[in-house]
Amino acid sequence: MEDKHPHIGSSFDDFLAEQGILEQVNARALKRVIAWQISQAMESRNLTKTEMSERMGTSRTAVDRLLDPANGSVTLLTLEKAASAVGKRLRIELVDG
């Protein structure tokens, strides 16, 4: 007979969904990953924020917002420009939930 651990229940995702914040938490996590990836790409190409803003055709403040993991107001167009500025391509896809 299989013993069940008394403290194992639903997943963390289930908990977040029950709290009504799963989508918000996932969106914030995704933004953190994208900001980190762009930052790493900038570092590998020795790009400063000023150089990045020039390549993107935007302000240094916009680059700061882009790299701020807590700022979720970045548009797809900004992400496209950032990806292009570091020699990357942005890919977004829908996956089954």
Accessible surface in RSA format (square Angstrom, percent):
REM  Atomic radii and reference values for relative SASA: ProtOr
REM  Chains: A
REM  Algorithm: Lee & Richards
REM  Probe-radius: 1.40
REM  Slices: 20
REM RES _ NUM      All-atoms   Total-Side   Main-Chain    Non-polar    All polar
REM                ABS   REL    ABS   REL    ABS   REL    ABS   REL    ABS   REL
RES MET A   1   233.31 120.8 146.37  96.9  86.94 207.0 126.90 107.9 106.40 141.0
RES GLU A   2   147.39  84.6 122.95  93.0  24.44  58.2  53.33 103.1  94.06  76.8
RES ASP A   3   135.63  95.0 108.07 107.6  27.56  65.2  36.98  87.0  98.65  98.4
RES LYS A   4   178.43  87.0 150.48  92.3  27.95  66.5  98.43  88.6  79.99  85.2
RES HIS A   5   101.77  55.6  83.30  57.9  18.47  47.2  58.18  60.0  43.59  50.7
RES PRO A   6   115.92  84.5  75.88  69.2  40.03 145.5  88.02  72.7  27.90 173.4
RES HIS A   7   156.84  85.7 122.77  85.3  34.06  87.1  85.15  87.8  71.69  83.4
RES ILE A   8   133.97  76.2 109.32  81.4  24.66  59.4 112.67  81.1  21.30  57.8
RES GLY A   9    64.89  80.0   0.00   N/A  64.89  80.0  37.77 103.6  27.13  60.8
RES SER A  10    78.43  66.3  39.01  52.1  39.41  90.8  31.07  66.2  47.36  66.3
RES SER A  11    60.11  50.8  46.02  61.4  14.09  32.5  51.76 110.2   8.35  11.7
RES PHE A  12   139.88  70.0 128.12  79.4  11.76  30.6 131.83  79.9   8.04  23.0
RES ASP A  13    80.27  56.2  78.58  78.2   1.69   4.0  16.62  39.1  63.65  63.5
RES ASP A  14    66.78  46.8  64.74  64.4   2.03   4.8  10.82  25.5  55.96  55.8
RES PHE A  15    95.51  47.8  95.36  59.1   0.15   0.4  95.51  57.9   0.00   0.0
RES LEU A  16     9.74   5.4   9.74   7.0   0.00   0.0   9.74   6.8   0.00   0.0
RES ALA A  17    54.80  50.4  35.89  55.4  18.92  43.0  39.00  54.9  15.80  41.9
RES GLU A  18   131.47  75.5  92.26  69.8  39.21  93.4  47.03  91.0  84.44  68.9
RES GLN A  19   102.72  57.4  75.10  54.9  27.62  65.8  11.70  24.9  91.02  69.0
RES GLY A  20    60.72  74.9   0.00   N/A  60.72  74.9  32.17  88.3  28.55  63.9
RES ILE A  21    65.27  37.1  64.58  48.1   0.69   1.7  65.27  47.0   0.00   0.0
RES LEU A  22    37.37  20.8  37.21  26.6   0.16   0.4  37.21  26.1   0.16   0.4
RES GLU A  23   132.82  76.3 126.41  95.6   6.41  15.3  71.91 139.1  60.91  49.7
RES GLN A  24   115.97  64.9 105.76  77.3  10.21  24.3  43.10  91.7  72.88  55.3
RES VAL A  25    55.11  36.3  51.88  47.0   3.23   7.8  54.43  47.3   0.68   1.8
RES ASN A  26    79.10  54.5  73.59  71.1   5.51  13.3  24.12  58.0  54.98  53.1
RES ALA A  27    62.04  57.0  50.93  78.6  11.11  25.3  56.69  79.8   5.35  14.2
RES ARG A  28   126.07  52.9 119.78  61.1   6.29  15.0  36.79  50.3  89.28  54.1
RES ALA A  29    47.85  44.0  45.34  70.0   2.52   5.7  47.51  66.9   0.35   0.9
RES LEU A  30   107.79  60.0 103.75  74.2   4.04  10.2 106.90  75.1   0.89   2.4
RES LYS A  31    19.25   9.4  17.00  10.4   2.25   5.4  18.88  17.0   0.37   0.4
RES ARG A  32   127.13  53.4 123.05  62.7   4.08   9.7  31.77  43.4  95.36  57.8
RES VAL A  33    75.86  49.9  73.25  66.3   2.61   6.3  75.86  65.9   0.00   0.0
RES ILE A  34    31.98  18.2  31.98  23.8   0.00   0.0  31.98  23.0   0.00   0.0
RES ALA A  35     3.60   3.3   2.46   3.8   1.14   2.6   3.00   4.2   0.60   1.6
RES TRP A  36   156.07  62.6 150.51  72.8   5.56  13.1 137.01  73.1  19.06  30.9
RES GLN A  37    97.55  54.5  91.17  66.6   6.38  15.2  24.36  51.9  73.19  55.5
RES ILE A  38    14.04   8.0  13.00   9.7   1.03   2.5  14.04  10.1   0.00   0.0
RES SER A  39    43.10  36.4  40.46  54.0   2.64   6.1  10.93  23.3  32.16  45.1
RES GLN A  40    71.88  40.2  68.20  49.8   3.68   8.8  17.50  37.3  54.38  41.2
RES ALA A  41     9.40   8.6   4.10   6.3   5.29  12.0   8.84  12.5   0.56   1.5
RES MET A  42    10.80   5.6  10.80   7.1   0.00   0.0  10.78   9.2   0.02   0.0
RES GLU A  43   120.50  69.2 107.38  81.2  13.12  31.2  45.09  87.2  75.41  61.6
RES SER A  44    83.19  70.3  45.37  60.6  37.82  87.1  51.59 109.9  31.60  44.3
RES ARG A  45    95.13  39.9  72.93  37.2  22.21  52.9  35.00  47.8  60.14  36.4
RES ASN A  46   130.79  90.2 107.96 104.3  22.83  55.0  34.83  83.8  95.96  92.7
RES LEU A  47    18.81  10.5   7.12   5.1  11.69  29.4   7.66   5.4  11.15  30.0
RES THR A  48    76.61  54.5  70.14  71.1   6.47  15.4  74.07  99.5   2.53   3.8
RES LYS A  49    74.71  36.4  71.48  43.9   3.23   7.7  32.39  29.2  42.32  45.1
RES THR A  50    66.70  47.4  66.34  67.3   0.36   0.9  47.59  63.9  19.11  28.9
RES GLU A  51    71.97  41.3  71.22  53.9   0.75   1.8  23.30  45.1  48.67  39.7
RES MET A  52     0.00   0.0   0.00   0.0   0.00   0.0   0.00   0.0   0.00   0.0
RES SER A  53     6.98   5.9   6.93   9.3   0.05   0.1   0.00   0.0   6.98   9.8
RES GLU A  54   125.51  72.1  99.88  75.6  25.63  61.0  47.75  92.4  77.76  63.5
RES ARG A  55   139.24  58.5 102.52  52.3  36.72  87.4  36.17  49.4 103.07  62.5
RES MET A  56     7.62   3.9   0.79   0.5   6.83  16.3   2.56   2.2   5.06   6.7
RES GLY A  57    64.67  79.7   0.00   N/A  64.67  79.7  36.60 100.4  28.07  62.9
RES THR A  58    50.63  36.0  24.88  25.2  25.76  61.4  18.83  25.3  31.80  48.1
RES SER A  59    59.18  50.0  47.89  63.9  11.29  26.0  48.47 103.2  10.72  15.0
RES ARG A  60   118.35  49.7 113.43  57.8   4.92  11.7  37.46  51.2  80.89  49.0
RES THR A  61    80.22  57.1  79.73  80.8   0.49   1.2  44.80  60.2  35.43  53.6
RES ALA A  62    12.48  11.5  10.58  16.3   1.91   4.3  10.72  15.1   1.76   4.7
RES VAL A  63     0.00   0.0   0.00   0.0   0.00   0.0   0.00   0.0   0.00   0.0
RES ASP A  64    53.60  37.5  47.88  47.7   5.72  13.5  24.53  57.7  29.07  29.0
RES ARG A  65   111.51  46.8 109.18  55.7   2.32   5.5  39.20  53.6  72.31  43.8
RES LEU A  66     0.56   0.3   0.29   0.2   0.26   0.7   0.31   0.2   0.25   0.7
RES LEU A  67    31.21  17.4  18.87  13.5  12.34  31.0  19.26  13.5  11.95  32.1
RES ASP A  68    58.71  41.1  53.75  53.5   4.96  11.7  16.98  40.0  41.73  41.6
RES PRO A  69    47.56  34.7  46.56  42.4   1.00   3.6  46.56  38.4   1.00   6.2
RES ALA A  70    60.94  56.0  46.14  71.2  14.80  33.7  46.66  65.7  14.28  37.8
RES ASN A  71    31.39  21.6  24.36  23.5   7.03  16.9  10.35  24.9  21.04  20.3
RES GLY A  72    67.72  83.5   0.00   N/A  67.72  83.5  30.73  84.3  36.99  82.8
RES SER A  73    85.31  72.1  56.65  75.6  28.66  66.0  55.27 117.7  30.04  42.1
RES VAL A  74    32.22  21.2   6.39   5.8  25.83  62.2  11.22   9.7  21.00  56.9
RES THR A  75    78.16  55.6  71.32  72.3   6.84  16.3  73.90  99.3   4.25   6.4
RES LEU A  76   110.87  61.7 106.36  76.1   4.51  11.3 106.36  74.7   4.51  12.1
RES LEU A  77   115.78  64.5 110.54  79.1   5.24  13.2 113.09  79.4   2.69   7.2
RES THR A  78    33.97  24.2  33.56  34.0   0.42   1.0   9.04  12.1  24.94  37.7
RES LEU A  79    17.34   9.7  16.29  11.7   1.04   2.6  16.29  11.4   1.04   2.8
RES GLU A  80    83.44  47.9  81.17  61.4   2.26   5.4  29.94  57.9  53.49  43.7
RES LYS A  81    80.75  39.4  75.03  46.0   5.71  13.6  42.08  37.9  38.66  41.2
RES ALA A  82     0.00   0.0   0.00   0.0   0.00   0.0   0.00   0.0   0.00   0.0
RES ALA A  83     9.89   9.1   8.26  12.7   1.63   3.7   9.85  13.9   0.05   0.1
RES SER A  84    81.12  68.6  63.81  85.2  17.32  39.9  28.61  60.9  52.51  73.6
RES ALA A  85     8.79   8.1   0.06   0.1   8.73  19.9   7.57  10.7   1.22   3.2
RES VAL A  86     2.09   1.4   1.90   1.7   0.18   0.4   2.09   1.8   0.00   0.0
RES GLY A  87    63.31  78.1   0.00   N/A  63.31  78.1  33.82  92.8  29.49  66.1
RES LYS A  88   116.81  57.0 101.10  62.0  15.71  37.4  52.76  47.5  64.05  68.2
RES ARG A  89   192.32  80.7 164.25  83.7  28.07  66.8  75.78 103.6 116.54  70.6
RES LEU A  90    35.23  19.6  21.96  15.7  13.26  33.3  23.73  16.7  11.50  30.9
RES ARG A  91   174.76  73.4 146.63  74.7  28.13  67.0  47.53  65.0 127.23  77.1
RES ILE A  92   107.36  61.1  74.91  55.8  32.45  78.2  78.52  56.5  28.84  78.3
RES GLU A  93   113.81  65.3  86.36  65.3  27.45  65.4  36.48  70.6  77.33  63.1
RES LEU A  94   181.20 100.9 152.70 109.2  28.50  71.6 155.04 108.9  26.16  70.4
RES VAL A  95   118.67  78.1  89.50  81.0  29.17  70.3  96.96  84.2  21.71  58.9
RES ASP A  96   149.42 104.7 121.83 121.3  27.59  65.2  41.39  97.4 108.03 107.7
RES GLY A  97   126.45 155.9   0.00   N/A 126.45 155.9  65.09 178.6  61.36 137.4
END  Absolute sums over single chains surface
CHAIN  1 A     7624.2       6033.3       1590.8       4185.4       3438.8
END  Absolute sums over all chains
TOTAL          7624.2       6033.3       1590.8       4185.4       3438.8
